[in-house]
């Protein structure tokens, strides 16, 4: 058999090739093919094995157990003794040992999702004391290492549709404590959630439907002041007009994009947009600004990506629903009292269509833009947010025109000085800076050009500003 390359020698052991044949041999050794009755082979192997052999026995046994019981009604599993051993070891393990055990469990979570989720739940509910500084914990040391491994396990378990909701809930729970940058860590729970809900040629639409229902419930009781992420960070993926799929052969990474069929995803998109407009009028400015960004994502059309350049016909298919969404912005702006930072976020969402889009969507965007509030409170907030004035009504043509923008900013500064006496102007400025940091995470130093312009016009206000900062 070794000469025929059915067996390959690995030191003191042999490997059956291909893996599918190895699974078939192990399955026939573990249970009768017709009745599914256990032969006792796995119990004998369990008593004889230890170390790496026991780990391989656990992985292969879990996979074969799943294969044997798939065609039949769920019956007793013949890997129960192995799971009891793993569970016992896990409950007594240190942080490093839990990480090692979870790396083992990652290889079987797709085949044993119920048991894997139960152990993950126990690990989250029973953390060990985290050594080291808070900074080390933020970098993924201490018990955060265990949570990071749990996120990987949950992704594999979520491949089974009945366990998708529970897996997503635990991923969201872990994300609340994960300060890592999402773009740097593929195992970040927010990255995992995005992969699970994303469109792909091989992913049934039932996955997106179930995850949308689960994630929509996360808005209830959401405290945006302490939240690292918004449910929209997951749901925005459903607004994509292209599906990007990655594949690897171990040596290279291939990325391809595919057009999303509008008719297939229209219902999902509409539900996300409804949530966004509901959040847009929230009294919580951070939630409202995040909703405005989602509306911006809902009107972003197909663009060239990787191997594919969308043609005009594909772009035109999206135009009617983009116009419909932009028209709703107009209605909300006219009917609601929006905070200045929310209006800023809406302008950012509309800006591309306002200046660059085709005639139909551009006309709709210009109508929505003109419907936004334009009092001194809003224009003053705009120049604090964006001193270059690109979000002011400086013209509908693309490109930056320095003299025109400078004149617009100067006129707003002078109007603000005339509208509010010294201390009142400082109060307005301070309130805008508070909301800027809350909604956009921007530091007040970015508003220093506005402060300089005010101080140039009325030096006493600049002096009072310095005294105010020193005093407080």
Secondary structure, 3 states (H helix, E strand, C coil): CCCCCCEEEECCEEEECCHHHHHHHHHHHHECCCCCCECCHHHHHHHHCCHHHHHHHHHHHHHHHHHHHHCCCCCCCCCHHHHHHHHHHHHCCCHHHHHHHHHHHCCCCCCCHHHHHHHHHHHHHCCCCCCCCHHHHHCCCCCHHHHHHHHHHHHHHCCCHHHHHHHHHHHHHHHCCCCCCHHHCCCCHHHHHHHHHCCCCCCCHHHHHHHHHHHHHHHCCCCCCCCCCCCHHHHHHHHCCEEEEEEECCCCEEEEEEECCHHHHHHHHHHHHHHHHHHHCCCCHHHHHHHHHHHHHHCCCCCCECCECCCHHHHHHHHHHHHHHHHHHHHHHHHCCCCHHHHHHHHHHHHHHHHCCCHHHHHHHHHHHHHCCCCHHHHHHHHHHCCCCCCCCCCCCCCCCHHHHHHHHHHHHHHHHHHCCHHHHHHHHHHHHHHHHHHHCCCHHHHHHHHHHHHHHCHHHHHHHHHHHHHC
